[in-house]
């Protein structure tokens, strides 16, 4: 009596073949991105790490110098510390202002009023302007003699400062210039505000809570994931500030707006110190990485995710 063939091994072979085809299809689909990541992101990062241990001016062969570039940064380059100081001060001032200003704008733009969509568009438009055009416009506004801001102040009997040419005011002028782009964070906050569950506010109103109590007890806790997202993005972007300082002040006057990335750019493409510039880039990467990790670790204590037990 003949024995029927086993069905189980055939079924297993088919499943294995299907899984293999799915895996091959997956890697085939992501291969363009993977090739781009390896060639244009990971490859240059590894190359810059190697270059950071050399002295290379693009014209002569690179010469290995070990940790000399890093030692120069910390011990023999006062402009490195000046650029780090300027960037840190700017970040410390800009990040809280952007987080709170963007939230206030989002709360205002979340009102159900006629024509509110137009105001949302007006507030968001500056954040999509090209960077150079954005800065050139503000250079005219902040011009000490014919600028719009000082002209308005003169009508009020106030002598406006020489915004971009006075070391005491230049960094503040760039900060004011950057805050014009609050629409980016406003839109993210606004998207989150419009997804908050209405029944929580209805329950709070039944319990007698006023608008301020609802904001502190409902709105703000539910917005903490969005605040966390904006905080990380804001820190990363401000530590890489370049365009505004490069176009408006070129790091002056008296290095009062010498941002870190601007100084890195000078070392790389003006002085051709590629090894030193690569070392600066990796130090900046480590600073941003450490700050981001600290924020992520601290988020366990202040970020609320709906449905998570605390």
C-alpha positions, 0 to 999 in steps of 0.5 A: 500500500503506497504512502501519501507524501507529507504535506507539512514539508511542502508547506514549510518550503512554500512559506520559506520561499515566500518569506525569502521573496518578501525579504528580497523585495524589501531590500530591492525597494529600499536599495536606492535609499540605502545606497544614498545613505551609504554614499552621501551620509554614512560615508562622508561621516566616516571620512570626516572622522578620519580627516579629523585626525589629519592636517589637510589643506585639499592641495597637499596629501593629508598628514596624520597628526593624531589628537592635535586638532582636538588639542588645538580646539580646547587649548590654543584657539580662543575663537573656538570658545567664542563661537561656542559661547555665542551659539550657546547664548543664542540657543539658551535665549531662542529655544524657550522663546520659540517654544512659548511663542509658538504655543501662544500663537497656536492657541490664538490660531486655534480659535473658531473665528471667521477668516482664521485660516488667512491669519494662520497662513500669514503667520506660517509664511515667513518660515517657508521663505528662502533663508537668504531672502529672509535675512536680506529683508531683515537687513533692510528692516534693521538698517540703522539709518533708513530701516523700517524699525528705527524709522518707526522708533524715531516717530516715537522719539526713540533713537534706535540702536545700530542693530547689526553693527553694534556688538551690544545689539548684533546678537539680539538683532539676529535673535529677533530676526529668527523669531519671525519664523515662529510659524514652523513650531506654531503649525506643529502645535496647532496640529496637536491642539486640533487632535485633543479630545473634546470630551475631556474639556466637557468633563472639566467644564461640568466639574467647574474648571475654568479656561486656565485650569483646563489649560494647565490640567488638560491642554499642557499635559497632552501637548508635552509630546509635541513640546518634546518634539519641538524642543529637540528640533529647536536645539538641533537647528539653533546649534547649526545656525549659519545663514543669518550670521553669514549673510547679515554680519559675517560673524561681526562686529568684533566676533559678537555673532561668530556662530559655531558653524560659521567658524567651522565654515571659515576653517574649512572653506576659507582657511582650508583647514579640513582636518581642524574643521572636521574635528570641530564638526565631530565635537558639535555632533557630540554636543548635540547628541549629548543634549538630545540624549539628556532631553530623551532621558528627562522626558520620562518625567515630564512627557505624558503619552495618552494611555501610559500608566504613570 
